């Protein structure tokens, strides 16, 4: 993944589904305005805790396999669920 992507500070939607990705750069935390992030169909075993820095990202906007939600830190997982109710 191109590292310059992480400097697109106004990026709101990122679709990376159906690739052969197995890791995600910690620099994902730079994308503070991200609201829709599609990762389904890759080879992830865990999601990076840095996703917690993407404060605009809600549960409905994070498109991944359901089992991957359980790999998030519990405080971030709770935040995602809470934000969807707002």
Steps between C-alpha positions, in 0.01 A plus 500: 500500500632839404619691808397834348139383535521557874565870450165555333363666814152563355447141382159370611458176302760230442410177322767231521275194492577183306877543487774284646576728793595336827633799694400862522744781568476669839490822298130429449467708819581811292162478325298678766201577275456146368130402517486201264776238496454178305744216567281192448648225289863533607724280714493687832526306823467811718411864452758757609422687823593819315153491347394647834651830390257520207244676717243554225487129415185327627416129510275527195784662303760234582441217254692190611430138584299483823766295681751783457300731727593273789869575436458870578588632845184484714483876561509572127247226423264650757553846351411372154178347625408811698561736209267305276217579740555876477 
